[in-house]
Amino acid sequence: MSSPIPFIDLKTQYRALEDSIKARMHKVLEHGQYIMGPEVRELEQKLEAYTGAKHCITVASGTEALLISLMAMGIQPGDEVITTPFTFVATAEVIVLLGAKPVFVDIEPDTCNIDVTKIEAAITPRTKAIMPVSLYGQPCDMDEINAIADKHKLIVIEDAAQSFGAEYKGRKSCNLSTIGCTSFFPSKPLGCYGDGGAIFTSDDAIAQACREIRVHGQSKRYVHTRIGVGGRMDTIQCAVVLAKMERFEWEVQQRLEIGRRYNEIFDHVNVKRVTQRNDRTSVFAQYTVLIDNREAIQSKLSSAGIPTAVHYPIPLNEQPAYKHLCCSDCTPISRDIAKRVMSLPMSADMDETTILLVAKSLSDAC
């Protein structure tokens, strides 16, 4: 190829939506309500309709969505939150910021999602919540997780930063538990042009708490009923997401088809990959294979103009800031998988020629 293919093709997406994006952004520049402008509530209403959740609260980032959700549920110093070590650091970061302890449970070797069969053994009298991560765009075993939570009177917060648009048994990710959180980081399946995120719940009290926390704990102007943060999603970023929603359903279907084609090709040539369960979909925030000799293969693909990435090379319980919280030997599957995962180019606008080129290059490199 004359130039490297993009890992995530935001430029082609922008060209398809350029007029809508410019019009939406221009409208904000005209009315000048850059914080909590009308586009904020318009987006929240569209996201509520899309997910089926009663409430959507837009926030400054996916990280902020998780933090505000934990604050709304009253997570305190000394509390424990069960989660996975195989995720982006924000998942554990927000727990530690509140003085609570992340309790890491190992993952399934095929989906890389938290292993639900190991959750109950990790529950203690200090456990207050379970925070599963719908990794790579595929929801976890949410029914089983919710059942465990109900049995032990815990809350469930789905970290759906990568899975907005995916379905689990016919229900949308972000509307599968007490609270769902997502991210609109530019590389996500539905992304803005900066930072942004959202919280979803059908509980009126939780929604009200989240709305107050995101504006410094205010119930009304200069009346601070709880501790809060500056966690608003700005109006221009909401405008960008509103424009992108115009073709989001098409993009989800394209991601499903591209993922299916990758699966078909790699299964035929015996390249191991992350597995998708039959009762749910993945929006393939990343398309991830499992390989040996990763660095050598990445080098070969780079020489062929094909970018790759690793999500994630070091489990959180082996990271310097978190390793004191859990022994690394407690999560052997996460440790093994971290050495072998490699993500390939994935965008809704990928054509068949590019898919075949990526697949053939990887097959040849292996």
C-alpha positions, 0 to 999 in steps of 0.5 A: 500500500502507498501509505499505512492503513489507520488503526482507527479511521476517524478521518473517513468517518469525519468526511461522511459526517462533516456537514452534520458535525460542522452544523452542530458545532456551529450552532453551539458557537452561535448560542454560546452555551458551552457548559450545560447547553441544550445539546447536553440534554438532547444527547442524554434523551437520545442515549436514554432512548437508545439504551432503554435506560430511564436516565442518562447523565453525561459527564466529562469522561468515562473515568469520571462516569465510574468515579461519580457512580461510585460516589453516588453509591456511597463507596467509602474508605475501607470498602471493597469493589470486585473487578478485573485486573485485565482492563484500562487503569481507570477501572481500579483508579477510581476505586482507590481514589475513594479510599476503597480497595479493588479486589481483582478476580481473574478472567476467562481465557477466551473472552478476556472478561471477568470469570463469573465463577470466581467472583463469589469466592472474592466477596467479604463483609467489606464488599460493596460492589462488583464492577465488571468490564465489558472488554473489547466491546463484548458484555460480560455474563451480566445475568450471573453477575447480577444474581450474585450481587442480589444474593449478597446485596451488592451493586453492579456497575458495568464498565462499558467504556468499550461496549456502547452499542453491544447487546446482551440477550437482546438488551443494550450494554449500559442498561444491564445492571444498577448502573452502566458507564461508558466513554466517548473518548475519540477511539471508542465505538461512539466517540467525541473529539475530546473527552466525554462519557455517560452514566446510565441508570433506571433508579431515580435516586441514583440518577439525581445523586449523579446529576448533583455530583457532576456539578460540585454536589449542587442540588441548586445553584450554590446549594451543595447537598453532597460532595461533588466534582467538576464532571460535566461533559461540555456542550460542543462534545455533546454536539459532536456525539449527536452528529455521530449518532446519525449513522451509529446504527450503521456503524454498529452493523459494520463492526459486527460484519467486519468482526465476523469476517475477521473471525471467519478468516482467522478461524480458517488459518488457525489464528487464535482470537478473543471469542464472542458468546452466541447470546451477545454481540461485540462492537469490537472496540478492539479486534484482538488476537492471541499470539506468541512472539508478539513483538516480532509479529508486530514488527513484521506488520509494521513493516507492511504498513499495518498498525497494531496495539496491545490492550493490555500488556500488564495486568493492574495487579502487577502495576507499580501503583497497584501491586500491593493490593493483590498478589500477581499469582492470584490471576494467572490467566490475566498474566498469560493473556497480557503477554499474548493479546494484540489488537488489529485495525478496526473501524466501521469504514474498513473495506474488504480489501483492507480486511483481507490485507490485514488478515493475510499479513498476520497469517504470513507473519505467524 
